[in-house]
Amino acid sequence: MRILTTMILSLIMMAGLFLMLWAEVGFIQDKRFASSCPKEELEVMPDRKPERFKGQYVLGWCMAVTAVLVMAGALVYGGWDGIRHGFTFGQLFVRFLVMLLMLKAFDISFFDWFLLCSKGFNFFPHYYPEVTDVLGTYLFGYNWKTHLGYILASPAAAAVLAWICGLFAEA
């Protein structure tokens, strides 16, 4: 299997996920989109922050849409590359599973641990100074059920993606 391509595509998906987080936290700044934050942080966050500059919300939405397209593009390219190189269902399945699980590992380790549950890079408190007093590594694991559900659903999602690629390979 073309492991380097799979790793690069995983990194691209991670970059897309970071862009999505940055869009929401730094620019859209609407509490409705922060539902994955620890409840301690949600309790002190305002419902919506006023624009710091004209067009801030529009920029945030453009970033979010771009992030979704980047992540979808990595999956599409991963499938296309696999089809082009004659991957079997099993090889495509492994590629997609690796990509999805690496994305989740990045989410848990970097987002949850470093950015949302600690003062890593002062990222979250920079945009939401209200949360500074409630941040702490004690929050880590607040959404373990959600993460576990994603991890358990990843093989099924990878199988569906590999099956879809198989349909295109036969056409």
N, C-alpha and C positions, 0 to 999 in steps of 0.2 A: 504494500500500500504506500502511496506517496505521502509519507508521514510529514515531511517538511511543509507541503501544501496544507495539510490538515492543521498543523501547528500555526501557520501564518493565518489561515482562515479563522482559527480560534482567537488569535490575537486581534484580528479585525473585529470579530464579534464583541470582544471585551472593550475595544475602543468605542464601538457603537453603544454599548451599554453605559460606559462612562459618559459619553456625550448626552445620552438620554437623562442620566442623573443630573448632570450639570445644567441641562436645559430646564429641568423641573426645579431644582434647588436654587439655581442662580438667576433664572430669568422668568419662568412662568410663575413661580412662587405662589401656588394655590394649594392650600392644605388638602383639598380633595385628591390631589395627585401624590400626596406624601403618606398615603395610608400604610405603606410598608415600613414606616419609621416606628421606633419604639413608642408605646403609648405615653411614656413620660415626656418625650419630646413633643408629641402631638398636643398634649395638654397645654403647653406653654407657647406653641406656635400660633401666630395670628392666622385667621382664615385666609386672608390674601394680603400681601404686602403691596404698598403703592409702588408705581413705576419709579425707578431711580432715574431713568432717562426715557425720552420719547421712543417708542418702538420696542421697548424691552420685552413685552409679552409676545409680540410678533416674532422677534428674534428667537425667543425661547421655543415657540411652536415650530419655527423653521428648523431649529436644531433638533427638536424631537422627531420631526418627520424624517430629517436626514438620518438620524440615528436608526430609525426603524428600517429605512431603505438600505443602509449600510449592513445591518445585521441580516436582513432578508437577502441582500446581494451576496453575502458570504455563503449563505446556505445554497442559493441557486448556483453560484460558481462551484461550490463543492460538489454538487450533484452533476453539473455539466462536465466538470473535469473528470469525475469518476466514470461517467458514461463514455467520454472521449477516450479514456484509457482502459476501457473494457472491464471495469470493476464488476464483481459479482454482487448479488444482493448482500451477502455477508460483509464484503469490503465496504460497501456504501453504508451499511448499518453501523459498522465500527467507526467509520469516519464521522458520521452524524452524532453518534453517541459520545465520542471523544469531544467533539465540538460543544455539545450541549453540557456535558459534565465539566469541562474546563470553564465554560461560562459560569456555571453555578459555583464552582470553586472560587473563581474570581469574585463573584458576588458576595459569597460568605466571608472570604478572607479579607478582601480589600474594602468592599463597601461597608459590610456590617461591622467587622472588627475595627478596621482602621479609620474609616470616614464617619460612620454613624454612631459608633459606641466608644470612640476615643476622640482625642483632639488632634488626630492625624492631619497634618498640613493645615490645621485650623479651618478645614474646608466647610463643614456644616455651620460652625459658629460664625464664620465670616459672613454668611448670608442670613443666618438666623441667630443673632447674638442672644436671643431669649433662651436658647437651649444650653448655653454654656454651663450653667449650674447643675443641670441634670445629666450631662454627658458622663459616661464612665464605662469602663469595661465590664462592669457588673450587668450592663444591659445586653451583652453579647448572648445570643441564643434566644432572644425574645421571640423570634419568628421561626423556631426550629421546625414546627409542623408544616409551615409553608415550604421551607427548604426540602424537607423530607418528601413532601408530595411531589415537588418538582423532580427530585432525584428519582423517585419511583416511577414517574411518568416519562422520564427521558428515554428509556428503552422503547416504549410504545411510540413515542414521537419519532425516534430514529428509525424505527421499522416502517412507519408510514412514509417518511421522507425517502427511505431506500426503495420502498414499493413504488412510489410515484416516479422515481428516477427509472425504475425498471420498466414502467409503462412507456416512458419516453425512449428508452433504449431499444424497445421492441418495435417502435413506430418507424 
